Amino acid sequence: MAGTREKNIRRIIEMEDRICQCQRCLALIKCLRKPSMGKGELDPEALLVFEYENNFTRDMNNIIEMRNLIKQVFNLEKIYHTFMVRCQPKACTLRQSVNCYGHGKWINKDHTCVLSNKTCEGIPIRPGTAEIIACLPFLLEEIEILHPIYLFLFGERVAEFVLKSYGIYNGFSANQRHEHEQMIFLTSVDENEFRLDNCHQLVSILSK
Ligand code: SF4
């Protein structure tokens, strides 16, 4: 069951502290300033789950637009969004040539790479399976804390890993509905393809 807002805040802060300390993916955190955290109402009716922080989700205007769409079509007030993988992987030829990680970060507060002394030139890429599996427990913990009515799972990989975790995955297609412990999981197209008609398709499957 969902906790009170105050209790949820305490538990989320405690979990975020652990995320900040997490070193499970050593290669990722070397070149990362800060892991991506969830944001929004801490007693949400809907939780939006994205695979990782990308160019689309980094732009708060996109998030606000998407939230407003869902609020309007689903008649909801309280929404929270979060990520399946907290540390953004980057492709970098310089880093690939270094075979000893040592201590400390390779990126400064101003995003200067300590290896090249230039602004980080790493190219954001999608997380791999090992990173998803390493990070998934944080998302499952967040879901358990917030226990929303609706979970919007954006993209095939989010649907696959989240639904498999609850043993309710039966292959991916967008606009499917699954239920588990009084939560309704809705599979969706990728976040950057999500429009008004996708939202209407999702709300229409609630009554089926
Ligand atoms: S991606 Fe997740 S599991 Fe990996 S280091 Fe970051 S917080 Fe830890």
Boltz pocket constraint, residues with backbone or C-beta under 6 A from the ligand:
constraints:
  - pocket:
      binder: B
      contacts: [[A, 19], [A, 22], [A, 23], [A, 24], [A, 25], [A, 26], [A, 28], [A, 29], [A, 35], [A, 85], [A, 86], [A, 87], [A, 131], [A, 134], [A, 135]]
      max_distance: 6.0
